[in-house]
Amino acid sequence: MSPHAHIADAIKAPDLIRLERNLYVARFETMKVYSTLAAVQGLLDSGRIGPEATLIDSSSGIYAYALALACHKFGLKCHIVGSKTVDRALMLQLRILGATVEQVEPQPTLKLDQSLRVARIRELLAADPNLHWMQQYHDDIHYDGYAPVAAQIVAGLDCAPLSVVGGVGSGCSTGGLARALRAAEPGVQLIGVQPFGSMTFGCQHLEDPGIIIAGIGSSIPFRNVRHALYDQVHWVSFDYGLSGAVALLREHAVFAGLSSGCCYLVARREARRDPQRNVVFLAADTGHRYVEGVFAEYERALDPDALAPVAIESLQQLQLPWSAMAWGRADFDPARFEPAASGCVAPATAEPALAH
């Protein structure tokens, strides 16, 4: 066994685990390390940043850790504008790794939290133009790091027929995987998972009465989300995500985060609906930061066999706790979509033509 040069190289790749006959999980310790290493290496190689650069970005957790690791490996400085969801364990790691971290005040909504973090970054850039904003939400350099993950999936279980399930978030993980997998097999299906309250696929009008599922939704437009890559979209509530995370641990001993619970519910259903198709879902991180908010509440977890989505044909029909829609690789502009208080009323060009 050859030693790794840095811990980031050791933890960047997922473990591919078979859960059922045609159901697999790509289980990451922390998902965004692969893409962040590739992005920073590309910036250095192209000369966009120098060896004395300070890299800055906003994060609710996973990306902050990935960026701090990348900066540690390459000897760069790192500054994170974080949300209050950055817990003490992660905060201590970031600071010991050499990153400077500031947290915005807690906000009642995802929109206010993300907007405040971005506004703070713009203030910092105005004061110091030598900072380099990584823009995980907008710079497509973050797509490049997922090609090796796609190669690992192909080596492990081939890519035809295959469905990939993952939280949408910035769009890079699921989008990068789909792009790489479809280079060999265009029929690979991509299923995106969203929280209620996210505008990315037109659900900003429905707030989850639970908590914000950090990292897989958005309250501001993300340029890295390429809507035309997605075949289906599922919106999953906090309570159902909790139930999925508990079931994943109980049934398969996989200790993963809240978004992984959402993806497990969706992937489990898809695998059972089509036994001839392999289904792999992304478990973006471990369950450690969800111990109190999710796993300590395991007794109220619902039986996953009793949970099913409501199939919708229009964004006007979105409803809690779980909605599913055939997206049909349609284009969509969330910035032009204006949901009304009692439903979704969109300009004629805003809602996609959907495959049913």
C-alpha positions in Angstrom: 0.0 0.0 0.0 1.5 3.3 -1.1 1.3 6.1 1.6 -0.8 9.2 0.9 1.0 12.5 0.8 -1.7 14.3 2.7 -4.8 13.4 4.7 -7.0 15.1 2.1 -5.8 12.5 -0.5 -6.7 9.7 1.9 -10.3 10.8 2.6 -11.3 12.3 -0.7 -12.7 9.1 -2.3 -15.9 7.5 -1.3 -16.4 3.9 -0.2 -18.9 2.2 -2.5 -21.1 -0.1 -0.4 -23.8 -2.5 -1.6 -26.9 -2.2 0.5 -29.4 -4.3 -1.4 -29.2 -6.3 -4.7 -29.3 -3.2 -6.9 -28.9 -0.4 -4.3 -25.5 1.1 -3.5 -24.2 4.1 -1.5 -21.1 6.2 -2.3 -20.2 7.0 1.3 -17.9 10.0 1.8 -16.2 11.1 5.0 -16.7 14.6 3.6 -17.8 14.8 0.0 -16.4 18.1 -1.3 -12.7 17.3 -0.7 -12.2 15.7 -4.2 -13.6 18.7 -6.1 -12.0 21.3 -3.9 -8.5 19.8 -4.3 -9.0 19.7 -8.1 -10.3 23.3 -8.1 -7.4 24.6 -6.1 -4.8 22.7 -8.0 -6.4 24.1 -11.3 -6.2 27.6 -9.9 -2.5 27.2 -9.1 -1.6 25.5 -12.3 -3.4 28.2 -14.4 -1.8 31.1 -12.4 -5.1 32.5 -11.3 -3.8 32.3 -7.8 -0.2 32.4 -6.4 1.4 30.5 -3.5 0.6 33.4 -1.1 -3.1 33.5 -1.9 -5.9 33.7 0.7 -8.9 31.7 -0.5 -12.3 32.7 0.9 -15.8 31.3 0.6 -19.1 30.8 2.4 -20.1 27.5 3.9 -22.6 25.7 6.2 -20.1 23.0 7.0 -18.8 20.4 4.5 -17.2 22.9 2.0 -15.5 24.8 4.8 -13.7 21.6 5.9 -12.8 20.7 2.3 -11.4 24.2 1.6 -9.4 24.2 4.8 -7.9 20.8 4.0 -7.0 21.9 0.5 -5.3 25.1 1.7 -3.4 23.1 4.3 -2.2 20.7 1.6 -1.1 23.5 -0.8 0.2 25.9 1.9 -2.4 28.6 1.2 -4.4 30.8 3.6 -8.1 30.2 4.1 -11.0 32.3 5.4 -14.5 31.0 5.9 -17.7 33.0 6.4 -19.8 30.3 8.0 -23.4 29.9 9.2 -24.3 29.0 12.8 -24.6 25.4 11.6 -20.8 25.1 11.8 -20.6 23.2 15.1 -17.9 23.3 17.7 -16.1 20.1 16.6 -15.8 21.5 13.0 -14.9 25.0 14.2 -12.0 23.7 16.3 -10.7 21.6 13.4 -10.9 24.6 11.0 -9.0 26.9 13.3 -6.3 24.4 14.1 -5.8 23.7 10.4 -5.0 27.4 10.1 -8.3 28.8 8.7 -9.8 32.0 10.0 -13.5 31.7 10.6 -16.3 34.1 11.2 -19.9 33.2 11.6 -22.9 35.3 10.7 -25.7 35.8 13.3 -28.3 33.1 13.2 -31.2 33.8 10.8 -34.7 32.4 10.8 -34.6 31.4 7.1 -32.1 29.9 4.7 -32.5 32.9 2.4 -31.4 35.4 5.1 -28.5 33.2 6.2 -27.1 32.7 2.7 -27.7 36.3 1.7 -25.9 37.6 4.8 -22.9 35.4 4.2 -22.6 36.4 0.6 -22.9 40.1 1.6 -20.1 39.7 4.1 -17.9 38.1 1.5 -18.4 41.1 -0.8 -17.4 43.4 2.1 -14.2 41.5 2.6 -13.4 41.5 -1.1 -14.0 45.3 -1.3 -11.6 45.8 1.6 -8.9 43.4 0.2 -9.0 42.7 -3.6 -6.2 40.2 -3.2 -8.6 37.7 -1.7 -9.7 34.9 -4.0 -13.4 34.0 -3.7 -13.8 30.3 -4.6 -17.5 30.7 -5.4 -18.4 27.1 -4.9 -21.9 28.1 -6.1 -20.9 29.8 -9.3 -17.5 28.8 -10.6 -17.7 25.6 -12.7 -14.1 24.7 -11.8 -15.8 22.7 -9.0 -17.2 20.2 -11.5 -13.9 18.8 -12.5 -13.2 16.9 -9.3 -16.1 14.5 -9.7 -14.8 12.7 -12.8 -12.6 10.4 -10.7 -15.6 9.5 -8.5 -17.6 8.7 -11.7 -14.7 6.4 -12.8 -14.8 4.6 -9.4 -18.6 4.1 -9.7 -18.2 2.7 -13.3 -15.4 0.4 -12.1 -17.5 -0.8 -9.2 -20.9 -1.4 -10.9 -20.8 -0.3 -14.5 -23.0 2.6 -15.7 -25.8 1.1 -17.7 -28.5 1.0 -16.6 -27.7 3.3 -13.7 -29.5 6.0 -11.6 -27.6 8.4 -9.4 -29.4 10.1 -6.5 -27.9 13.0 -4.6 -28.6 16.3 -2.9 -28.5 19.2 -5.4 -26.8 21.9 -3.3 -24.4 23.8 -5.5 -25.1 21.4 -8.4 -21.4 20.3 -8.7 -21.5 16.9 -7.1 -24.5 15.5 -8.9 -23.9 17.5 -12.0 -20.2 16.6 -12.2 -21.0 12.9 -11.8 -23.8 12.9 -14.4 -21.6 14.8 -16.9 -18.7 12.3 -16.5 -20.9 9.2 -16.4 -22.9 10.3 -19.5 -19.8 10.8 -21.5 -19.7 7.0 -21.6 -23.5 6.2 -21.2 -26.0 9.0 -22.0 -28.8 7.0 -20.5 -27.6 7.4 -16.9 -30.4 8.9 -14.9 -29.9 11.8 -12.4 -32.2 12.3 -9.5 -31.8 15.4 -7.5 -33.0 15.8 -3.9 -34.1 19.2 -2.5 -35.4 20.5 0.9 -38.6 22.4 1.1 -37.9 26.2 1.1 -35.2 25.9 -1.6 -35.6 28.1 -4.7 -33.4 26.0 -7.0 -36.3 24.0 -8.4 -39.1 26.4 -7.5 -40.0 25.5 -3.9 -39.2 28.7 -2.0 -42.8 29.2 -1.0 -43.1 26.0 1.1 -41.1 26.2 4.4 -40.3 23.0 6.3 -41.7 23.2 9.8 -38.7 21.2 11.0 -35.2 22.6 10.4 -33.2 23.7 7.4 -31.5 20.8 5.7 -28.2 22.6 5.2 -26.2 22.2 2.1 -28.6 20.7 -0.4 -30.9 23.7 -1.0 -30.6 27.3 -1.9 -32.4 30.6 -1.3 -30.3 32.4 -4.0 -29.7 31.4 -7.6 -26.6 29.1 -8.0 -25.1 29.3 -11.5 -23.5 25.9 -11.1 -26.9 24.2 -11.0 -27.6 22.9 -14.5 -31.2 22.0 -14.4 -31.2 20.3 -17.7 -29.0 17.5 -16.3 -31.8 16.2 -14.0 -34.3 13.5 -14.8 -36.3 13.6 -11.6 -36.4 16.0 -8.6 -37.6 15.0 -5.1 -38.4 17.4 -2.3 -38.0 15.7 1.2 -38.9 17.1 4.6 -36.8 17.1 7.7 -38.9 14.5 9.4 -38.6 12.2 6.5 -34.9 12.9 6.2 -34.5 12.0 9.9 -36.4 8.8 9.3 -34.2 7.9 6.4 -30.9 8.6 8.3 -32.1 6.5 11.2 -33.2 3.7 8.9 -29.8 3.8 7.0 -28.0 3.3 10.3 -30.4 0.7 11.7 -30.7 -1.4 8.5 -27.2 -1.1 7.1 -25.0 0.3 9.9 -24.1 3.4 7.7 -23.8 6.4 10.0 -24.4 9.4 7.6 -25.9 12.8 7.7 -29.4 14.2 7.3 -29.2 14.8 3.5 -28.0 11.2 3.2 -31.2 10.1 4.9 -33.2 12.0 2.3 -31.3 10.4 -0.5 -31.6 7.0 1.0 -35.4 7.2 1.0 -35.4 8.2 -2.6 -32.8 5.7 -3.8 -34.4 2.8 -1.8 -37.7 3.5 -3.5 -36.2 3.8 -7.0 -34.2 0.6 -6.6 -37.3 -1.4 -5.6 -39.4 0.1 -8.4 -36.9 -1.0 -11.1 -35.0 -4.1 -10.0 -33.1 -4.2 -13.4 -31.5 -0.8 -12.7 -28.6 -0.1 -10.4 -29.2 2.8 -8.1 -26.3 4.6 -6.2 -26.9 7.5 -3.8 -24.4 10.0 -2.4 -23.9 10.1 1.4 -22.1 13.4 1.6 -20.8 13.2 5.2 -20.9 11.2 8.4 -23.6 11.6 11.0 -21.5 13.1 13.8 -22.8 16.7 13.5 -26.4 15.4 13.5 -26.2 13.4 16.8 -28.3 15.7 18.8 -30.6 17.1 16.1 -31.3 13.8 14.4 -30.1 10.6 15.9 -31.0 11.5 19.5 -34.6 11.6 18.2 -34.4 8.1 16.7 -37.5 6.9 18.6 -39.7 9.2 16.6 -38.3 8.0 13.2 -41.0 6.7 10.8 -41.0 3.3 9.2 -39.4 3.9 5.7 -41.7 1.2 4.2 -44.7 3.4 5.1 -43.3 6.5 3.4 -43.9 7.4 -0.3 -43.8 10.6 -2.3 -46.8 12.4 -3.9 -46.2 12.3 -7.6 -46.7 15.8 -9.0 -46.9 17.1 -12.6 -46.5 20.8 -11.8 -44.6 23.0 -9.3 -48.0 24.3 -8.3 -48.8 20.9 -6.8 -45.7 20.8 -4.4 -46.6 19.6 -0.9 -45.0 18.4 2.2 -43.6 16.0 3.3 -42.3 14.4 0.1 -43.0 15.3 -3.5 -41.5 13.8 -6.6 -41.5 15.2 -10.2 -40.3 13.9 -13.5 -38.1 16.8 -14.5 -37.2 15.5 -17.9 -33.8 17.3 -18.2 -35.7 20.6 -18.7 -34.1 24.0 -18.4 -35.3 26.3 -15.6 -34.5 29.8 -14.4 -35.3 30.1 -10.7 -34.6 33.8 -10.7 -37.6 34.3 -13.0 -39.9 32.0 -11.0 -42.3 33.8 -8.8 -44.5 31.6 -6.5 -47.6 33.2 -5.2 -48.6 32.8 -1.5 -51.2 30.2 -2.3 -49.2 28.4 -4.9 -46.8 28.8 -7.7 -47.5 31.3 -10.5 -44.7 31.4 -13.0 -44.0 33.3 -16.2 -44.8 31.2 -19.2 -41.1 30.7 -20.0 -40.1 29.8 -16.4 -41.7 26.5 -15.7 -40.1 23.6 -17.6 -41.9 21.4 -20.1 -41.9 18.2 -18.0 -41.8 14.5 -19.0 -44.5 12.5 -17.2 
